Amino acid sequence: MLKTTKTPIQCTGTVLGFVYKEGTKLKYLRVTVEGREYWFKVAKDLRKTLDPQIQPGATVLITGQQGRSPQTGILKLKAEAVTLAGANRTTQPAPKTKPATILVCQKSSCRKRGADRVCQVLAAEMRDRQLDHITIKPTGCLKQCKQGPNLVFLPERAKYSQVKHHEIPKLVAKHLAPGG
């Protein structure tokens, strides 16, 4: 089995967003570098100590390692240190972000476990918070049938299983409300 050869890297880019595993664990930092989007896996020790001022639109200096998988040839990037770059000066316009979308599984297993009620409460919550620009999209199977109902918040790709209708306000506040 061939090992990935890693080389040190240092680059400056603009933060597009974050990708969370299981909805709460920071996994990747999405950054544009010279007009291209890259996903940096955030080192475990860095996940809890990341500067809270690092938000989408911030210019950051990333130090870490890069390598290519010998099997697939896919570039793998790992961030070991992330700091704000200078006074956050940039001449580029703010990056365009994908609109927020909530995927809700509508297959029979999730529906039996309450997906219809979750959709109703989600739609009411969007209306109450005046978040009508956010799309609620019914989908096919999200591959977690026994843990339904299942939701995915995009663009973060935050996945939730066994969602109860009374948990919806908390999830909306966490992912979609200003400052949430």
N, C-alpha and C positions, 0 to 999 in steps of 0.2 A: 504494500500500500504506500503510495507516494504522499509525502507531506507537503503542505503549502509552505512555500518560501516567503517569509515575511520581511518587508523592508520598512524602515521608519519613514514617516511622512509628516509634513507640516503644511497646512493650507489655511487660507482665509476664505470665508463664505458667508452667505446670508441664510439665517435659519428660516426654513419653511414651516416646520412643525415637529411634532414628536409622535412616535408610534409606541403604544403601550401594549403589553401582554396582559391578558386577563383583566383588562380595563384599568389597572392601577400601577403595574410595574413598568417603568420606563425601559424600553428595549433599544429603540433606534432614534437617532437625531437626523431629521431630513434637512439637507443643506444644499443650496445652489453654489457651485464653484464655477466661475467663468461661464455662466449660462447653462450649465448642466446640473441636473439633480442627482445627488448621491445620498445614500442611506449609510450612516456611520453607526455601527453597533457600539453602544455606550458601555464601557468597562464597568463591571459590577461595583467596584469601590467608588466610582464616579457618580453612579446613579443617585445616591442619597445626598451627595455633596454638591451637585450641580447648582451654580449660581441662579437664584430665582429671577434675576434680571434678564437671563437668557430666554427670550421669547421670540415668536415669529417676527421677522423683520430685523432682528438684531444681527450685527456683523460680528462674527466670532473667529477666533484663531483656534484651530484644532490641531493637536499633536497626537500622533498615534502610529498605527501600523497598517500596511496594506499587503495583500497577497492575492494570488489567483489559485482557485481550486484546480488541482491537476486533473481531476476527473471531468469537471464541467467547464473550466476556463472562466468561471464567474469571478469577478473582482470582489474581494471582501475587504471592507474597511472597518477599523476599530479605533474609536476615539478613547484615548487615555487621559487627555486633558483638554478642556474646553474653556476658553476665557473670552470675555468681551474684547473686541479689537478697538483700541483707541477710544475716541469719543463717539464711536458708532457712526462714523462718517461714511456716506456712500453716495455715489452719483447716479446709481441705477434706481429706476422706479421700484416701488415695493413689488415683490413677486405676486403674481396672481395665484390665488388659492382656489382649490376646488370647492364648490358649494357643499355645505353640510347636508348629509343624507343619512337617514336611519333606515336600515334594512330590517324587516320583520318577517321571519319565516311564516309561511302560510300553508305548509304541508299539514296533512291530517294529524300527525303526532303532536305537533306544536299547537294546533288548533284545539285538540282535545285537552291540552294542558293550560289553555287560557289565552292563546295568542290573539283571538278576536277582542277580548276585553282589554288586553294590553294595547292594541291598536286604537281602540276607542279612547282610552285614557291618554295615550300619547297625542292623539289629534286634539283633544280638549286642552292638554297642557300647552301645545304649540299655539293654539288660539289664545289661551289666557295670557301667555307670555309675549304675545304678538311676534311670534317666530314663524310667521306664515311663509317666509322665504325658504324654510328648511323642508326638504322633501321627505315624506314617509313613504317608503317603497316596499310593497309586499313582494316577497321573493319566494323562490323554491327552497329546497332543502339546504340548510346551512351545516349539515353533517354532524349535528349534535342532537339527534332525534329523542333520545331518552332523557335529555336535560332541557327539553323545551319548556316554555317558549324561549326562542333565541332572538337576540338583537345584535346588530353591528352598527356602531356609529362611525360614519365616514366623514372626513378623510383619515381620521386617526386609526381606523380599523380596530377599534376597541370592541371586543366581543363579550356578550353577557349571555348566560344561560340560566334557566330556571327563574326567569324574571316574573315577579309578581306585580300586578297592576299598581299596588300602593308604593312600589319602588320607583316608578316612573318620574315623579317630580325630582327626586334626588339625582337620578341619572341625567335628566335634562339640565339641571343646575350645574352638574359637574362638567358636562361636555358642551353645552350650547349657550348657557346664559352668559352675558357679558361679565368678565372677571371670574367666571366659574370654572 
